[in-house]
Amino acid sequence: DDIEYAESVGIDPELYGLLGAYPILAGDEDAILNSGKLINGDFERIIWNALSNLFILGWKKGGDARIVNQLGPIEPVHGSKMAMLTTGVGSGENVYISGGTEGSYLSQTFKIPEGAETLSFYYNFVSEEPMEFVGSKYDDKFSADIYDVNDNNILQASFESVNTSSWTAVSGINFDGGDSTCYETGWKKVNIDVSECTGAFVSLRFSVTDVGDSIYDTAVLLDNICFE
């Protein structure tokens, strides 16, 4: 139908025909094809390096969510890649961010396989806000939650915040804005008992939220999400 389309939009059909025909796809930009399996939980699979900031295979994302090889001195716990979500440049307001000014999220819907007992993942919460703002309203947060098919929050798998987390100074990280000091919780492993949910579809959602300001940035690193 390329000739008919060219005529309908006022392009010379002969010139347009040199370009060849191509499909025009329309629909929900957030829709994904889901096989029911948890995929790319270690973030090692990418389509093309240039697209790793725009598209994370198997995952739905919003704001500044991308695949990185390293953050300052912090390296992945598994393989050579990890996911990073930030409250910095590229983050924003969206349906999954509440109680803050801006943030980012990463989520995937999958089926808990028969016989699975534990869903595990690693995270490292990194922020410029400690130690100057501990105990203040500037309380950036990280949350990992599990939702059912009706988008009901059925489990908070993990939670961290500037005011409640334990911090260790880390060098070599300087986010845009804020100051030159940075802190981390260090890599932590979370084990979730899913033995009562086998056969059910769930959504695992990670989010990081900037609270009180948009100057001092916070990030969360994620890696090795898998069933054990």
N, C-alpha and C positions, 0 to 999 in steps of 0.2 A: 504493500500500500504506500510505498514511498513517493510515487508520482502523484497520487491523489493528495497525500499530505502536503507535498510541495506546492501544489496548486492552491490548496486551501489557505496556506499562509503566505502566498504571493511570491514564492521562490521559483525561479526558472527550473522546470522539471528536469531539463537536460543537465544543468549544473548540479542540482540536488542528487540526480541519479549517479553521479560520479562518486558520491559519498557512500553509496550502498544503503541497504535497508537495515534498520536496527529496532529492537523492541522498545516500547515505552512502558515502563512499569509504574503502577500507581497503587497506593495502599497506605497502611499504617507504618510509618517509618520506625516505630519501636517494636514491630512484630519480628519474632525470630522463629526459625524452624527448630523445633525441640524434639530430639530423639528420646527424651526421658532420662538420658544419662548425664551425669556430671562430667563436663568436659573442660579441658584446659585449666585444671585447678592449680597447676604449677606455673602457668603463664609462659610456658616454653614455646607454645605454638603460635606463630604469627604468620599472617599472609604476606606481608612485605614490611620491612623495617620503617619505610617512610610513612606507613599507615598506623604504626603502633600507638601513636597518640590519639588517633581518631577512632580506631576500631579494635576491640579486644575480642578475639574469637571466643564465642560461646557466652559472652557476658553482655548485659545491658548496662550502659553507663551514662552518667550525667555529670557535668562540670569537668573538673580537671582530674581525669582518671586515665592512667597510661601505664605502659610497661617500661621498666628501666632495668639496667644491669647493675646499678650501684647508686647509692645516695651518700656522698661524702665517703667515709670509711665503711659504711654499712653495706654488706653484700647479702645476696639471697641465702636462705638456709638450704635450698635445694636447687640444683641446676645453676643456670647462669642468668635467669630472669626472675623478676618479681613485679607485682602491681603496686602502683603508688597512687593514692588519692590525696588531694591537697585542698586547702582553703585559699590558695593563692590565685595567681593569674589563670583565668579560664574556669574557675569555679563560679557558682551562681545560685540563684534561688530556683528551686524546683520542688516537685510534689513530694519528694522524699526527704527534704530538708526542712526541719521545723525548729523553732526555739532559737534561731540564730540568724545571722545576717546573710551568710552564703555558705556553700559547701559543695561536696561531691559525693557520688555514690557509685557502687558497683553491685550488680545483682545477677543471679542466675536461678532459673526454675528447673527442677529436675525431680526424678522419682527416687525415693529411698529404696535401694535394691533389696530383694529378699535375702535374709541372712545377715544384713549389715547391722553392726552393733554400735559403731562409733564413727562420727564425722569429725574430722580434725582439721585445724588450720593453724598457721603461725601468723603473728602480727607484731609490728613494732610501731609504737606511737611516738612521733617525733614533733617537737614544738619549739618555737622561739619564746613562748610566753613564760615558762618557768625561768628563773625563780622570781622575777620582778612582779608577776601578777598572780601568784598563788594566793588564794583566799579572796580574790577580787571578783568583780562581775565579768572580767575577761576570762571566760572559762570554756575554752574550746573542747569539743567532745568527739569521741569515737565510739561507734556502736556497731555491733554485729548481731543481727536479728534473724529469726526464722518466721516466715509467714505461711499460712495455709493458702489454698486455692482461692479463697474469698478475701485475701489480703488482710486477714486478721493476724496480728502479732501473737504467735503462740509461744515464743521463747526468745529471751534476750541472752544470746550466747556469750557476749562479752561487752564490757563497757569501760571506758577510760575517760578521764577529764583532767584538765590542768590542775584543778583544785584537789583532786582525790588520788592522783597517780603518784608513784614513786619515781623520781627522776635521777638520771645520771648524765653528767655533761658529756657532750660529743663534739669533737672538733671537725673542721673541714666542711661544715654545712652553713650556708648563709643564704636564706631565702630572700626574695625581693621584698624590700621594705623591712620594717622591724629593726632589729639590731644584729650584731655578729655572734651573739651567744645562742646556743642551741642545746636541747636536752632530749634524751630518749628514755623509753621504758626498757629498752632491750627486747630482743625477740622473746615472745611468749607463745607457748603452745596451748591451744584450747581443744579439749575433747568433749564432744557432745554425744550423749546417749540417745541414739535414734532407734533403738531396738523395738520400741513401741509404735514406730511410724513406718515400718517396712511396707512397701507397696503404695505409699501415699506420695502425692506430688507436693513439694514445698518450694519456697523461694528463700534462698540465702542472700541477705542484703547487708552490705557494709556501707557505712556512711561516716563522713567526717564533717564537722560543722564549726564554723567560726562564730563565736558568741561574744557580743559586746563591741567588736571592732572588726575592721578588715585590713589592718596594718600588719600586725604580727601574725605570721603564718604557722599553720600546723599541717602535718601530713601523717598518713598511716601507710605502712608497708605491709603487703600481704603475700603469703607464699604457701605452697604445698597444701592446698585444700583437697582432701581425699577421704575416702572411706577406709576404715581399718577393721 
